[in-house]
Amino acid sequence: MGYLSRTGGVTAVTFAVAMATVATSLLSPTVAQAQVRMTVPPQSEAVALRGATIHTVTNGVIENGTILFENGVIRAIGTDVEIPTGTRVVDVSGKHIYPGLIDAYSTVGISEIGSVDVSSDVNELGDFNPNVRAEVAVNAESRHIGTTRSAGVLVTLTTPGGGLISGMSSAMSLEGWDWEEMSLESAAALNVNWPNPNSRGGRGGRGRGFGPGPQESPPTYAEQVQQLKDFFAEARAYRDATTAGEEVRTDSRYTAMIPALNGEIPVVVSADGAAQINDAITWAQQEGVRLVIRGGGDAIHVADRLVANDIPVILTSTMAAPGRDYEGYDGAYTMPARLHEAGVRFAISGGSGALYTNRLPWEAGVAVAFGLPEEEALKAVTINAAEFMGISDRVGSLEPGKQATLLITTGTPLDMTSDIEQSYIQGREIDMNDIQKHFFDKYMEKVRQNRRVVS
Amino acid sequence: MSIMTWALKHLQASFWQASRCQSILLGPASGDTQLVPPYFLTEAVVRAILSFLGFTLLLTCGVEAQQATRTEPVTGIRDNGTGFHALVGARVVTAPGQVLDGATIVIRNGLIQGVSRNMQPPAGARVWDLAGLTIYPGFIDAHADLGMDAVPEGGDVGPTHWNPQVRAWFSTTMNLQDDADRRAALRSQGFGTALVVPKQGIFRGTASVVNLGDTGVRDRVLRPDLAQAMGFQRSFQLGGAYPNSAMGTIALMKQTFMDADWYMRAWGAYEASGRAFLPPETSEALAALEDAVQGDQPIVFETGSEEEYLRAHKLAAEYGVDAWYRGSGQEYRILDVLRGRNDPLIIPLIFPDAPNVNDPESALNASLADLRDWYLAPTSPAQLAGAGVRFAITSDGLSSLNEFLPNLRIAVARGLSTADALAALTTTPALWLGLENTHGTIQEGKVANLVVSEGDLFTEEATVRDVWVHGQAYGVTRSPQIDPRGTWRIASDDEWGFEAALRLEGPLNRLRGSVDIAGPDGATINLASAEVVAETGRIEVRFDGEDLGYEGVALLAGSVRGEEFYGWTSLPNGANPSFRGSRTEAYEGAARGTVAMNVPEIDLPFIRPMMEFGRSSIPEQPAAVVVRNATVWSQGPLGQMENADLLVQEGKVVAVGPDLDAPRGAMEIDATDKHVTPGLIDPHIHAGVTDINESGFAIVPEVRMGDVVTHNNIWMYRQLAGGLTTAHIKHGSANPIGGENVFVKLRWGSLPEDLKLEGAPRTVKFALGENPKRRQGRYPDTRMGTQEIIRDHFLAARDYEREWQRWEANGEGIPPRRDLRMESILDILNQELLISSHGYRADEFLALVRLAEEFGFRVQTLQHGIEAYKIAPELAASGVAAVVWSDWGGFKMEAYDASVYNARILIEAGVVTSLHSDNNEISSRMNWEAGKLLRTGLTHEQALSTVTNQAAKAVAIDSRVGSLEADKDADFVIWSGNPLSQFTRAEQTWVDGRRYFSLGEDAAMREQIERERTQLIQAILSISGNGDMRDLRGSN
């Protein structure tokens, strides 16, 4: 019995050549593996998955349904789907189909080994880098891509960090030979790091003492906010000048700002503290940009304002410690449920770490244990993430016209008691192997060889 | 010369005069049972007799006595004041709770000749009219920092100690300096005597009792080198790599105590042998500790927290030393411990600033721990007094000495009686410092150390006027020689003059008032400033000239004589009219501000730890508890049972099974649809200790995490809430051989010692790979070197063992030294100290397993073990358990080959396999860590075993915990559903048959926390926004 199923035997999902190689490798351990994970060609024949419970996210749950997709795009979903001739029909009775999960904040592909600096391409030098785009640094051979896919996360908003303006998130579809093939959206969102009025999650400054405390830096905070304002003002002036046909020298940074200034892409502002979020909202309203708050540790304290202004939040830490000692042990766990009750729109992200983007499902699942309706948790890692980041026309739910990026599972992907058996990305039936399974295969063989020697 | 004889000799010199009196009257003293120097006995007896015989005799004796002989020749003209004073008219607080109004104190040659009411000053005495003032006995600071122990440029020299933090040889007497500013600052707060404590290093040297007068260093020493001083903070300027952690510091303390003992014996053996061998090493530090380690000289420990106090106390008890403690100000947290203890306890008045609550977002960040500390720390002295704990108060620990009296008044305003406060500054330290017969009260025959104040020092914004030290007055604040308060009618005949009433009020050193201009255009102008120039009898005020029709400031100065006033002004127009005036009304307000409690009364019940979710007591243990109708995961031979019951009694599991009979009165818990599992176990965390790494040396098995367990650890509560009940707190990974680890049960609300798992096996941290080799300039730099340094120390321990065996057999030569490091390594080789090794790669693990086998023992666990799966068969064959992560990896080079299938492969190969967190947060959700293994193909019971029974087995505590079997500890968790599901949460967590967590209690505690936070934040806001607890009521 392999990793594909613990419920017994080999699953029905064994038709693809690559898949068969992997699955049988467990049974025939002598088969050498040339590579851990093979990239498969674009979808060339129509596929219909039949008999599953289909969780569309946006249009309810369809029991015993069929989903038909062709050239990477969903053609039909329902209980009575007409199957064109030449369609490969796969019986997935008893299984569940979900849209591929989306991590709205990730560094998959641009970060490989945490403490090995040279393996990271996350932070560019300087405070203002709106022109850098994550996609060009995405290493298609990263080990984390495989493990991320195995967890059901098929799309990531790979995001640079550092400085006050970090650069552009790129929406990446996790199948392809290179970044160009993987890229869904080159510049999906502009990222701003809101300055810290004091140390985050700390205990605040000293009320009375001898000279300014080390954590207190109000001038610096104000100055940083002013720097941001100045940069946006300059960018706007640059845009207006070029629009007016003025001859100005080109500036790649200001040029990159234009879609954000025009409200064509969101400005994602990293802000956790209540003061940070409040100040970021004030600022965004002055600038007239489409604001998305990322982090949102204190979002519940600003809930009314977020709702009133329809500002969505990307939560970066739901499976996390509470920010303050007096908050309950479940302060982060219950945050999604509390925001939901307050009417705040939110997505749940994996907290950026490339190494652990595969934990995205648990980040959402914990919210269910602590009061969030399961369907809301699912939305938080699918359609909400897609909407906030401007890619919901292609991914985030199972609807005709959207990409066939989906999971075949034994149950909800948000709980570890169920398995993800096969995934499709843009209609491609992907290789489910990853480096961790590869090591499993290899070293179970060592165990087996040793057993033979012992016996 | 022993410390005692040396001290006695100096004392006798200091009290030459008294001694003369005694010997005349009594001759040598007879023996007594008390362990105090005979000098004091005789002196006490003398005083008793003197007071019986009366004043005349004393006077005679005093007249006969002269000033002390000095060895230093006088150059120039001699200065011979009479030293004969009479202080008359003051309110004299002779001792705590004893007051003489309008009394006279007679001082002669530094001693008090008499104090009584209605006594005429003797002829010839200089009379000091102190009517209206108050006199207290001079304060004694039992832990003063005179800043005299600066480290010399280039460090200490000579054969002192290999570790620069061990400075026991340093003597505050030998190094007494002319530190006039510090002494003046201490005097300004009322102190006349101090135990001067060195502050550098861990073993800091000796503390000496000195007087704080301005005489030369040879005249100031009262009790030289009375005590050794130690502290838990090392001094960076002293240098040295080791120790650099709290547990390393304690290990160094233990080893040094043992070394001092060895040093005596080694030199004794050397001398006894007729110097037949080479001599032992010379160490001035070890030599200086001789008396202290034998319990003949006190050691005063400076503690920085209530936990450091607990640690110092434990250490002192273990090594039989006579310990004194400088407290931390957090004593109110351990009143139950302190109650009944009699060791000298010297507390500082460290009161934390109010947390910043100035805006809503800042208020959001104020923790209950900080808020409570702000509110309660000032009550600590009162609480100690209320608990009957005797203490002295020191000025040490304040960021400025000027905070001392204000903080003292806060302590009194917050409930400390003035008598207790005074005792803590006089009689109590006098007793402990051996000065009870000479200092601490205002009494005939005692040294004339006095504090003269305007007002009550403890309850009012009083000013220290003078401090008398050994009969010498030192001015602190000048006395205003006029009192201009009241209402004056002033007028001028000059062209620019005006007629006005000048009102002056408030305390003399902070006058306020107004100028009321008479006439039809009259106005009242508040004074911008008003002050008295004491010596010249002048009053100077300034006020805005606008109401007089001038733009600018008007100045008015005048000489006050009785009820008359002569003055002139400087008006903004350049005119200088002169004034005359007379007092029309006397002043009848409060002379000075009364310090009162300025915070609302808030009922803050005692909780432990003193922070969020702290408990008022540990939960009760019902005689029997039965959990009904649950899915019980026994994790033992019974496996998982549906609709089953769990019965526990007196903290132990009795049975698991269907329809169990419960004893009458058993607590019944309906757990229908719930799951019950053993309490979860995490064999690798770092929460709950003060420090994690002792990285000063590559090999440090002598350090013990058990020495630095902290109960002020919010994570413990959060971990309980996630079902964790037992944890193994590990030393860090900076060393090939690290420190000894400690097992704790999550008995939230207990003190550190009570958290420890009783009878747990001893384990030691090893570390391989990147971490131990990345310390710059410290061997090893490679995995090869890591193995070799471990091997070399194994060999060294065997050599050490042989050395002892040889010496024990023939007793020849210098006795070997007990070496805690070598003893620990021997325990490792003998498998009494189990190896729990950090590492990632297969190669380094395999090498360690083989190295242990070479020395004939077994490694207990490999921890982290990112690549353990690569050597699963070898581990199984060698009986080594694996403690691994579920899906953590990739965070560094050696973690790159991580696989979530690690545990699965290990289990398939027959290795005892456990999960661990190595992380505060992850350890609060170990059930989900186990759940992650489901996708690797493990069964549910196998997955849960990695955080219960197999975890227990991996670290050899499976006889106590890990499964629900008869006689195991009643540590269990009630879950809302399958504990391995992401959608499940813990509802109750029990440890030792006590419910330490439940959702219901948690909710109630949150309400209480929110209520207290709100009250405390409001309390801060109510105090004019700055959280200053002093309220100057009555100061108008």
Interface residues (C-beta under 8 A of the other chain):
Chain A: M1 G2 Y3 R6 E112 I113 G114 S115 V116 R143 H144 T147 P197 N198 G201 G202 R203 G204 G205 R206 G207 R208 G209 F210 G273 A274 A275 N278 D298 H301 M319 A320 A321 P322 R324 D325 Y326 G328 Y329 D330 A354 L355 Y356 N358 R359 P361 W362 G365 V366 V368 A369 F370 E374 L414 D415 M416 T417 D419 I420 I435 Q436 K437 F439 F440 Y443 M444 K446 V447 N450
Chain B: D353 A354 P355 N356 V357 N358 D359 P360 E361 S362 L364 N365 A366 S367 L368 A369 D370 S399 S400 M611 E612 I714 Y717 R718 A721 G722 Y869 K870 A872 P873 D887 W888 G889 G890 F891 K892 M893 A895 Y896 D897 A898 S899 V900 Y901 R904 I905 E908 A909 N920 E921 S924 R925 W928 G931 K932 L934 R935 T936 G937 L938 S976 N978 L980 S981 Q982 F983 T984 R985 D1002 R1006 I1009 E1010 R1013 I1020 N1026 G1027 D1028
